[in-house]
Amino acid sequence: MADAVNVVALLLVAVSATAAVAVRDPVRQALVLSVLGVVLAVLFTALQAPDVALSQLAVGSARTPLLLLLAVHKAKRRGRKEGRHR
């Protein structure tokens, strides 16, 4: 049973990581990256590493995508401002 959970978790990690690379839109990439963080947390829990899973939930599925979204938003806003001044 545990082996099946590990295999399913690994397959989900592979699918979500591939999706994160394949998506072109930065906002959607951040959302897929968040899903990848949750899936990795599930994998770490299945591998009996709950401390790593909690860290992954905090950093990989919340903070990193949030920082990426903020950076994309600021870059788009800065691009609009520079476009007006030209």
C-alpha positions as CSV (number, residue, x, y, z in Angstrom):
1,M,0.0,0.0,0.0
2,A,2.8,2.4,0.9
3,D,4.6,1.6,-2.3
4,A,1.5,2.5,-4.3
5,V,1.1,5.9,-2.5
6,N,4.8,6.6,-3.3
7,V,4.4,5.7,-6.9
8,V,1.3,7.9,-7.3
9,A,3.0,10.8,-5.5
10,L,6.0,10.5,-7.7
11,L,3.9,10.5,-10.9
12,L,2.0,13.5,-9.6
13,V,5.3,15.3,-9.0
14,A,6.5,14.4,-12.5
15,V,3.3,15.7,-14.1
16,S,3.1,18.9,-12.1
17,A,6.8,19.7,-12.7
18,T,6.4,19.1,-16.4
19,A,3.4,21.4,-16.4
20,A,5.3,24.1,-14.6
21,V,8.0,24.0,-17.3
22,A,5.5,23.8,-20.2
23,V,3.2,26.7,-19.2
24,R,4.2,30.0,-20.8
25,D,2.3,32.5,-18.8
26,P,4.2,33.6,-15.7
27,V,1.0,33.9,-13.6
28,R,-0.1,30.4,-14.5
29,Q,3.5,29.2,-13.9
30,A,3.3,30.5,-10.4
31,L,0.0,28.7,-9.8
32,V,1.3,25.4,-11.2
33,L,4.4,25.9,-9.0
34,S,2.1,26.2,-6.0
35,V,0.4,22.9,-7.0
36,L,3.8,21.4,-7.4
37,G,4.7,22.5,-3.8
38,V,1.6,20.8,-2.4
39,V,2.3,17.6,-4.4
40,L,5.9,17.6,-3.1
41,A,4.6,18.1,0.5
42,V,2.4,15.0,0.0
43,L,5.3,13.0,-1.3
44,F,7.5,14.0,1.6
45,T,4.7,13.0,4.0
46,A,4.4,9.7,2.2
47,L,8.2,9.2,2.6
48,Q,7.7,9.9,6.4
49,A,9.4,13.3,6.5
50,P,6.7,15.5,8.0
51,D,9.2,18.3,8.9
52,V,10.3,18.6,5.3
53,A,6.7,18.5,4.2
54,L,5.7,21.4,6.4
55,S,8.6,23.4,5.2
56,Q,7.7,22.6,1.6
57,L,4.1,23.7,2.2
58,A,5.3,27.0,3.7
59,V,7.9,27.8,1.1
60,G,7.2,25.9,-2.0
61,S,3.5,26.3,-2.2
62,A,2.9,29.7,-0.6
63,R,5.9,32.0,-0.4
64,T,7.7,31.3,-3.6
65,P,4.6,31.6,-5.9
66,L,3.6,34.7,-4.0
67,L,7.0,36.3,-4.6
68,L,6.8,35.4,-8.3
69,L,3.3,36.9,-8.7
70,L,4.4,40.1,-7.0
71,A,7.5,40.3,-9.2
72,V,5.5,39.8,-12.4
73,H,2.9,42.4,-11.2
74,K,5.6,44.9,-10.5
75,A,7.4,44.3,-13.8
76,K,4.1,44.7,-15.8
77,R,3.3,47.9,-13.9
78,R,6.8,49.3,-14.5
79,G,6.6,48.4,-18.2
80,R,3.3,50.4,-18.4
81,K,4.8,53.4,-16.7
82,E,7.9,53.4,-19.0
83,G,5.6,53.0,-22.0
84,R,3.7,56.2,-21.2
85,H,6.9,58.4,-20.8
86,R,8.2,57.5,-24.2
